[in-house]
């Protein structure tokens, strides 16, 4: 039986939002989730209060994701409480135990970022073991290992990833309208389900999104899904 197009629906997260108009643009374009960076050293950082304010613009079924880097569990929990319906994204050196401890109260879902080395060094990253270690995560987010914990627009070598991963994966790191279709075509058959996460690829400046680029990115994802469905 030929799979329906719904089988290949790639979920989309637009990350690093700082402005109302960018939240609205992401929602209007059809994003499934939006990300707010709660890491003070990031050029895209917002406060918990600002994230909560922006998240109030979201309609039902669009998920706010709060990005943390090596944050104390009580501060993670406070952020999740302040932004109802949110889930956590751990992007630093957090252990599985710390991720679980930080989200246990309230049963919040969480993502764990895997920072893949650039170039041939990426072959040395054991994604299968990493995914098994963080088996309680809702998904493993694949990002390039760069200074500043992401958002640098760098693409790691996707072809070095395992051909079968028993996890939900979120492809990130240097995605843009021009290359996201290639990433989906390569990785979708390798995992339980695939989502994509974009930040710099839809910006005019760090933290400033471009509505046209967001729409182009979403359209490119849907075109890739349609090709897989055929």
Secondary structure, 3 states (H helix, E strand, C coil): CCCCHHHHCCEEEECCCCCHHHHHHHHHHCCCEEEEECCCCCCCECCHHHHHHHHCCCCCCCEEEEEECCCCHHHHHHHHHHCCCCEEEECCCCCHHHHHHHHCCCCCCEEEEEEECCHHHHHHCCHHHHHHHCCCCCEEEEEECCCCCCCCCCCCCHHHCCCCEEEEEEECCCCCCCCHHHHHHHHHHHEEEEEEEECHHHEEECCEECHHHHHHHHHHHHHHHHHHHC
